[in-house]
């Protein structure tokens, strides 16, 4: 990756330029049997569409705050990078009442209703499917985002020294996110081509770093496993073998 990258979105752009076809994120939900594999190019496409939706339809601007009430999921990773692309602060599990907008899964709808700004709901169904019936008071992400362009240009420059992420009581700038993710990658021994399996939730820095950011900064990839409690030790070891995992975080 480019050593001069100072935001997660810039790191993704460098990954796209280096090798768009390589795997970036493989997601398993062992409660539903879902498996999704995203190359750098496919992930970037989702990020661009989401960033365009965020900037245009939701009228988000740099410095706005998005409360992300979402689990460890491939679409959560997309939203984290979309927020970075626009300059919106991603407040993971943050109070929606004080946010400019909220993005929620189906389990947090009532809490999300306290947001006075825009409200977006994700069904988290396999393949990014729509809600059978959209929740009242929310835009259905899966219905809204497909029409947006797969190239994104920010209307205002994103300052890497401004707040970009809040998680578990910590606030980090875009530059700090990249710096700390690189440091974590070093501690984990990640290099280009490393494949990290993470069963950690996304409610802490450690979970976000292992489950997305550290592999992204090093040219590696992540196997993100939700509901790993459904797997016994033998099944998890088989997963590591099948997915050619080189490193693990749990």
C-alpha positions in Angstrom: 0.0 0.0 0.0 1.0 3.6 -0.5 2.9 4.9 2.6 1.5 8.4 2.0 -2.2 7.3 2.4 -3.7 9.2 5.3 -7.4 8.1 5.3 -9.0 4.6 5.0 -10.6 5.7 1.7 -7.2 6.7 0.3 -5.8 3.3 1.3 -8.7 1.6 -0.5 -7.9 3.7 -3.6 -4.3 2.5 -3.5 -5.4 -1.1 -3.1 -7.6 -0.7 -6.2 -4.7 0.7 -8.2 -2.4 -2.1 -7.1 -4.5 -5.2 -7.7 -8.3 -4.7 -8.2 -9.0 -8.4 -8.7 -7.5 -9.8 -5.5 -9.8 -10.8 -2.6 -10.3 -8.2 0.1 -13.1 -9.4 2.3 -14.8 -12.8 2.6 -17.8 -12.7 5.0 -19.4 -15.7 6.7 -22.6 -15.6 8.8 -22.7 -19.0 10.5 -26.3 -18.4 11.7 -27.6 -18.2 8.2 -25.0 -20.0 6.1 -24.3 -16.9 4.1 -20.9 -16.5 2.4 -19.9 -13.4 0.4 -16.5 -12.8 -1.2 -15.6 -9.3 -2.4 -12.6 -8.4 -4.5 -11.0 -5.0 -4.1 -12.9 -3.8 -7.2 -16.3 -5.2 -6.0 -15.8 -3.7 -2.6 -14.8 -0.4 -4.0 -17.9 -0.4 -6.2 -20.1 -0.8 -3.2 -18.2 1.9 -1.3 -18.6 4.3 -4.3 -22.3 3.7 -4.6 -22.8 4.1 -0.9 -20.7 7.3 -0.7 -22.7 8.8 -3.6 -25.9 7.9 -1.8 -24.5 9.4 1.4 -23.4 12.6 -0.3 -26.3 13.2 -2.6 -29.6 11.7 -1.3 -28.6 12.0 2.4 -26.9 15.4 1.9 -24.0 14.4 4.2 -21.0 16.7 4.5 -17.6 16.5 6.0 -17.9 16.7 9.8 -21.4 15.2 10.0 -21.8 12.2 12.2 -23.3 8.9 11.2 -24.4 6.6 14.0 -23.7 3.0 12.7 -25.8 0.5 14.6 -24.5 -2.4 12.7 -22.8 -5.8 13.5 -19.6 -7.1 12.1 -20.8 -7.5 8.5 -19.5 -6.8 5.0 -22.0 -4.0 4.6 -20.7 -2.4 7.8 -17.2 -2.4 6.3 -18.7 -0.7 3.2 -20.3 2.0 5.3 -17.1 2.6 7.2 -15.2 3.3 4.0 -18.1 5.3 2.5 -18.1 7.6 5.5 -14.3 8.0 5.1 -14.8 8.9 1.4 -17.2 11.7 2.2 -15.5 12.9 5.4 -18.4 11.8 7.7 -17.5 10.7 11.2 -18.4 7.0 11.6 -19.7 6.7 15.2 -19.8 2.9 15.7 -22.7 2.0 18.1 -22.9 5.7 18.9 -26.0 7.5 20.3 -28.3 8.1 17.3 -30.1 10.9 19.1 -27.0 13.1 18.7 -26.1 12.1 15.2 -26.8 13.7 11.9 -27.9 10.4 10.4 -28.3 6.8 11.5 -27.6 3.6 9.7 -29.1 0.5 11.4 -29.7 -3.2 11.1 -33.0 -4.8 11.9 -32.2 -5.4 15.5 -31.7 -1.7 16.4 -34.6 0.0 14.7 -36.3 1.3 17.9 -33.1 2.8 19.1 -32.4 4.3 15.7 -35.7 6.1 15.8 -34.3 8.6 18.2 -32.2 10.2 15.4 -33.8 13.4 14.2 -31.9 13.3 10.9 -31.9 10.8 8.0 -32.5 7.2 8.9 -31.3 4.3 6.8 -32.0 0.6 7.5 -30.2 -2.5 6.3 -32.0 -5.8 6.2 -28.6 -7.7 6.5 -30.3 -10.5 4.4 -28.1 -12.6 2.2 -26.7 -10.8 -0.9 -27.7 -7.5 0.5 -31.4 -8.1 -0.1 -34.2 -5.7 0.6 -36.7 -5.8 3.5 -39.9 -7.6 2.6 -41.6 -4.5 4.0 -39.5 -1.4 4.6 -39.5 -0.2 8.2 -41.6 2.9 8.7 -39.6 6.0 8.9 -36.5 4.5 7.3 -35.0 4.4 3.8 -34.3 0.8 2.7 -30.6 0.9 1.8 -30.9 -2.1 -0.6 -33.6 -0.3 -2.6 -31.9 3.1 -2.7 -28.2 2.4 -3.4 -28.2 0.3 -6.6 -29.0 3.4 -8.8 -26.0 5.3 -7.7 -22.8 5.6 -9.7 -19.8 3.2 -9.1 -17.3 6.1 -9.2 -17.2 8.7 -6.4 -15.9 12.2 -6.3 -16.2 14.1 -3.1 -17.7 17.6 -3.3 -15.5 18.8 -0.5 -11.9 17.7 0.3 -11.6 15.3 3.3 -9.1 16.5 5.9 -7.2 13.5 7.3 -6.5 15.4 10.5 -10.2 15.8 11.3 -12.2 13.2 13.3 -13.1 10.2 11.2 -14.1 7.4 13.6 -15.5 7.0 17.1 -15.6 3.5 18.7 -15.8 2.3 22.3 -15.1 5.8 23.7 -12.2 6.6 21.4 -12.1 9.2 18.6 -9.6 9.0 15.9 -8.8 11.2 12.9 -8.5 9.6 9.4 -4.7 9.7 9.7 -4.7 8.1 13.1 -7.0 5.3 11.9 -4.5 4.5 9.1 -1.5 4.8 11.5 -2.9 2.6 14.2 -4.1 0.0 11.6 -0.6 -0.2 10.2 0.8 -0.6 13.7 -1.7 -3.4 14.4 -0.7 -5.1 11.1 2.9 -5.0 12.2 2.1 -6.6 15.6 0.0 -9.3 13.9 2.7 -10.0 11.4 0.6 -9.1 8.4 2.2 -8.5 5.0 1.0 -8.3 1.4 -1.0 -11.4 0.7 -1.7 -12.2 4.3 -5.2 -13.6 5.0 -6.6 -12.8 8.5 -9.6 -14.7 9.9 -11.4 -12.5 12.5 -14.3 -13.6 14.7 -14.2 -10.3 16.6 -17.3 -8.0 16.7 -17.1 -4.5 15.2 -17.8 -2.8 18.6 -14.2 -2.1 19.4 -11.1 -0.7 17.7 -9.5 -4.2 17.9 -12.5 -5.7 16.0 -12.5 -3.0 13.3 -8.8 -3.2 12.9 -8.6 -7.0 12.6 -11.8 -7.3 10.7 -11.0 -4.7 8.0 -8.5 -1.9 8.5 -5.2 -3.7 9.3 -5.4 -6.1 6.4 -6.4 -3.2 4.1 -3.3 -1.2 5.0 -0.9 -4.0 4.2 -2.3 -5.5 0.9 -3.9 -8.4 2.8 -7.4 -9.7 3.0 -9.8 -10.6 5.8 -12.2 -13.5 6.4 -14.8 -12.0 8.7 -16.9 -14.5 10.6 -20.1 -13.5 12.3 -21.8 -16.0 14.7 -18.7 -18.1 15.0 -20.3 -19.6 18.1 -22.2 -21.9 15.7 -18.9 -23.6 14.8 -17.0 -26.1 16.8 -13.2 -26.2 16.8 -13.0 -28.7 14.0 -15.3 -26.7 11.7 -13.3 -23.5 12.4 -10.1 -25.2 11.6 -11.6 -26.5 8.4 -12.6 -22.9 7.6 -9.0 -21.7 8.1 -7.8 -24.4 5.7 -10.4 -23.9 3.1 -9.9 -20.1 3.1 -6.1 -20.3 3.1 -5.9 -18.3 6.3 -2.4 -17.3 7.4 -3.4 -15.3 10.6 -6.2 -15.4 13.1 -7.8 -12.9 15.6 -10.5 -13.9 18.0 
